[in-house]
Amino acid sequence: MDLVETSVDIWMSWSREKSLLQPLWDSLRLNYTDYLRSPLFPIVLTVSSYFVFCIPFLLCDIMGDKWPWVQQFKIQPSRRPTASALLHCAGVTLYNHVFLVLPASVAQWAWRPPADLPDQAPFLLELIAGAIGNLLLFDLQYFIWHLLHHRIRWLYVTFHAIHHNYSSPFALATQCLGGWELVTVGFWTTLNPVILRCHLFTTWAFMVLHVYVSIEDHCGYDFPWSTSRLIPFGIYGGPSKHDVHHQKPNTNFAPHFSHWDKIFGTHADFSFSSATK
């Protein structure tokens, strides 16, 4: 038994040394340790990712009919965000992050000082599985939260209504949220990798991925390369399904996947909103 355990330990050690992510992880932890351990790093990572990912969709909205090859994929082609709507959503996002997310992150750092960066990088498959696992766990949490905030009028009016100011969603509307909702989403995004015992690199990868798919769900375009088209069997909702939610708010509560809405009878296909096209 000792020989078997020793062999497994040696194999695991060799496997981690050969991780495809090890050179990248070594470069990050050896050259940017102070930045990566800062309580501000997750904020900088997610906020910068948010605005970078929004830019391509924002350009599509601004160019409009000048890019007809893009507009053919617009879910509601007759409706585009106004300049005032874009500025409003950007302002709400920045306000929430400066006055809510930043203080919460600093408080978390004081309560739970950052740990040293591990020497070993995660397996590539470990990173992928961790990111998917976090998305699935968040999907359940937000489905319940979202459903309750639509079913209980006080919760909807007090906390969630601001997100439904726009029945035709667009990228910058993704984080146009009330403070309570943003703090809740941030809490789960931070807590879930701890629950699943993810590597820090996996945690950061999940955060960036989560930002991207959330923007994609709200972007207002259903491109051939959308995540929902790349994942088969209707497992993933995507922008068309979430667009239906903004038009018919009692449907499609899950933020990403489709299974919870199908189980609880709140699922609606895009044809549900075809009259708007």
C-alpha positions in Angstrom: 0.0 0.0 0.0 2.8 2.4 0.9 4.4 1.7 -2.5 1.2 2.5 -4.3 0.6 5.7 -2.4 4.2 6.7 -3.0 3.8 6.0 -6.7 0.6 8.1 -6.8 2.3 11.0 -5.0 5.2 10.9 -7.4 2.9 10.8 -10.4 0.8 13.7 -9.1 3.9 15.7 -8.4 5.2 15.0 -11.9 1.8 15.9 -13.4 1.6 19.2 -11.7 5.2 20.1 -12.7 4.1 19.4 -16.3 0.9 21.5 -16.0 0.4 23.5 -19.2 -0.5 26.5 -17.0 2.7 26.3 -14.9 4.8 28.7 -16.9 2.1 31.3 -16.9 1.4 30.9 -13.2 5.1 31.1 -12.4 5.4 34.3 -14.4 2.4 35.8 -12.5 3.3 34.8 -9.0 7.0 35.6 -9.3 6.7 39.0 -11.0 3.4 40.4 -9.7 3.0 38.9 -6.2 2.1 42.2 -4.5 -0.5 43.0 -7.1 -2.1 39.6 -7.0 -2.4 39.5 -3.2 -3.9 43.0 -3.0 -7.6 43.2 -2.0 -8.0 45.5 -5.0 -6.9 42.9 -7.6 -10.3 41.1 -8.0 -12.0 44.5 -8.4 -9.5 45.7 -11.0 -9.7 42.3 -12.8 -13.5 42.2 -13.0 -14.2 45.9 -13.6 -11.5 46.1 -16.3 -12.8 42.9 -17.9 -16.3 44.2 -17.8 -15.6 47.3 -19.8 -13.2 45.6 -22.2 -15.8 42.9 -23.0 -18.5 45.6 -23.4 -16.6 47.5 -26.0 -17.2 45.2 -29.0 -21.0 45.1 -28.3 -21.0 48.9 -27.7 -19.4 49.5 -31.1 -22.1 47.3 -32.7 -24.8 49.4 -31.1 -23.1 52.7 -32.1 -22.5 51.7 -35.7 -26.1 50.5 -36.1 -27.2 50.2 -39.7 -23.7 51.1 -40.9 -22.8 47.5 -40.1 -25.7 45.5 -41.7 -23.7 42.3 -41.4 -23.8 42.7 -37.6 -27.4 44.0 -37.3 -28.7 40.8 -38.9 -27.9 39.2 -35.5 -29.7 41.9 -33.4 -32.4 40.3 -31.4 -34.6 43.4 -31.4 -33.3 45.2 -34.5 -35.7 48.1 -34.1 -34.5 49.0 -30.6 -31.0 50.4 -29.8 -29.7 51.9 -26.6 -29.6 55.7 -26.4 -26.6 57.7 -25.4 -28.3 58.6 -22.1 -29.1 55.0 -21.4 -25.5 54.0 -22.0 -24.2 56.8 -19.7 -26.7 56.0 -17.0 -25.7 52.3 -16.9 -22.0 53.1 -16.9 -22.5 55.6 -14.1 -24.5 53.1 -12.0 -21.8 50.5 -12.5 -19.0 52.8 -11.5 -20.9 54.1 -8.5 -21.7 50.6 -7.2 -18.1 49.4 -7.5 -16.6 52.5 -5.9 -19.0 52.9 -3.0 -20.1 49.2 -2.4 -17.7 46.7 -3.9 -14.5 48.5 -3.0 -15.3 48.9 0.7 -16.6 45.3 0.9 -13.3 44.0 -0.6 -11.2 46.0 1.8 -13.3 44.8 4.7 -12.9 41.2 3.5 -9.1 41.7 3.3 -9.1 42.9 6.9 -11.2 40.0 8.0 -9.5 37.4 6.0 -5.9 38.4 5.0 -4.8 37.0 1.6 -3.0 33.7 1.6 0.4 33.1 0.0 0.2 32.2 -3.7 0.6 28.5 -4.2 3.7 27.3 -6.0 1.9 24.9 -8.2 -0.6 25.8 -11.0 -3.8 23.9 -11.4 -4.3 21.3 -14.1 -5.9 22.7 -17.2 -8.8 20.3 -16.8 -9.0 21.3 -13.1 -9.3 24.9 -14.1 -12.0 24.1 -16.7 -14.0 21.9 -14.3 -13.7 24.5 -11.5 -15.0 27.3 -13.7 -17.9 25.2 -14.9 -18.7 24.1 -11.4 -18.7 27.7 -10.1 -21.0 28.7 -13.0 -23.4 25.9 -12.2 -23.5 26.7 -8.4 -24.0 30.4 -9.1 -26.8 29.5 -11.6 -28.7 27.7 -8.8 -28.2 30.5 -6.3 -29.2 33.3 -8.6 -32.2 31.3 -10.0 -33.6 31.1 -6.5 -32.7 34.8 -5.7 -34.1 36.0 -9.0 -37.3 34.0 -8.8 -38.0 35.3 -5.3 -37.4 38.9 -6.3 -39.9 38.6 -9.1 -42.5 36.7 -7.1 -42.4 39.0 -4.0 -43.3 42.5 -5.2 -41.6 44.4 -2.4 -38.3 42.7 -3.2 -38.8 43.5 -6.9 -39.6 47.1 -6.5 -37.0 47.8 -3.8 -34.0 45.9 -5.2 -34.5 44.5 -8.7 -36.6 46.8 -10.7 -33.7 49.0 -11.8 -32.4 46.2 -13.9 -35.7 46.0 -15.8 -35.7 49.6 -16.9 -34.7 48.3 -20.3 -36.9 45.7 -22.1 -34.3 45.5 -24.8 -31.0 44.7 -23.0 -27.6 45.8 -24.1 -24.1 45.1 -22.8 -23.7 48.0 -20.4 -27.0 47.1 -18.8 -25.5 43.9 -17.4 -24.4 45.5 -14.2 -27.0 48.2 -14.0 -28.1 46.8 -10.7 -29.3 47.9 -7.3 -26.7 47.8 -4.5 -28.2 44.8 -2.8 -28.2 42.7 -5.9 -24.6 43.6 -6.8 -23.4 42.8 -3.3 -25.3 39.5 -3.4 -23.8 38.5 -6.8 -20.3 39.6 -5.6 -20.7 37.6 -2.4 -21.5 34.4 -4.3 -18.8 35.0 -6.9 -16.3 35.3 -4.1 -17.7 32.5 -1.8 -18.3 29.8 -4.4 -14.6 29.2 -5.3 -13.9 28.9 -1.6 -16.7 26.3 -1.2 -15.4 24.4 -4.2 -11.8 24.8 -2.9 -10.6 26.2 -6.2 -7.0 27.3 -7.0 -6.6 31.1 -7.1 -5.9 30.9 -10.8 -9.1 29.0 -11.3 -11.0 31.6 -9.2 -9.7 34.4 -11.3 -10.5 32.5 -14.5 -14.0 31.9 -13.3 -14.5 35.6 -12.4 -13.4 36.7 -15.9 -15.6 34.0 -17.6 -18.6 35.0 -15.5 -18.2 38.6 -16.5 -18.1 37.6 -20.1 -21.1 35.3 -20.2 -23.1 37.8 -18.2 -22.4 40.5 -20.7 -23.1 38.1 -23.6 -26.5 37.3 -22.0 -27.4 41.0 -22.1 -25.6 42.1 -25.3 -28.8 42.1 -27.4 -27.1 40.0 -30.2 -27.3 36.3 -31.0 -24.1 35.7 -33.0 -23.2 32.3 -34.5 -20.4 32.1 -32.0 -22.5 32.8 -28.9 -22.0 30.4 -26.1 -25.5 29.1 -26.4 -24.8 28.1 -30.0 -21.5 26.4 -29.1 -23.1 24.3 -26.3 -25.5 21.7 -27.7 -28.9 20.4 -26.7 -30.3 23.7 -25.4 -28.4 23.3 -22.1 -27.3 26.9 -22.1 -29.7 29.8 -22.3 -27.7 32.7 -23.9 -28.7 36.1 -25.1 -32.0 35.1 -26.8 -33.4 33.4 -23.7 -32.4 36.3 -21.5 -33.8 38.8 -23.9 -37.1 37.0 -23.5 -36.8 37.5 -19.7 -36.5 41.2 -20.1 -39.6 41.3 -22.3 -41.6 38.7 -20.3 -40.2 38.9 -16.8 -41.9 35.9 -15.4 -39.8 33.5 -17.6 -36.2 32.4 -17.8 -34.9 33.3 -14.3 -31.7 31.3 -14.5 -28.8 33.6 -15.5 -26.9 31.1 -17.8 -28.2 27.5 -18.1 -31.7 26.3 -18.9 -32.3 23.3 -16.6 -33.7 25.0 -13.6 -36.3 26.9 -15.7 -37.3 23.7 -17.4 -37.6 21.9 -14.1 -39.8 24.6 -12.5 -41.8 25.5 -15.6 -40.5 29.0 -16.1 -38.6 28.3 -19.4 -39.6 30.1 -22.5 -38.0 29.9 -26.0 -37.0 32.9 -28.1 -40.1 32.4 -30.3 -42.1 33.7 -27.3 -40.8 37.2 -28.2 -40.9 36.8 -32.0 -43.6 39.4 -32.4 -41.1 42.1 -31.5 -38.9 41.3 -34.5 
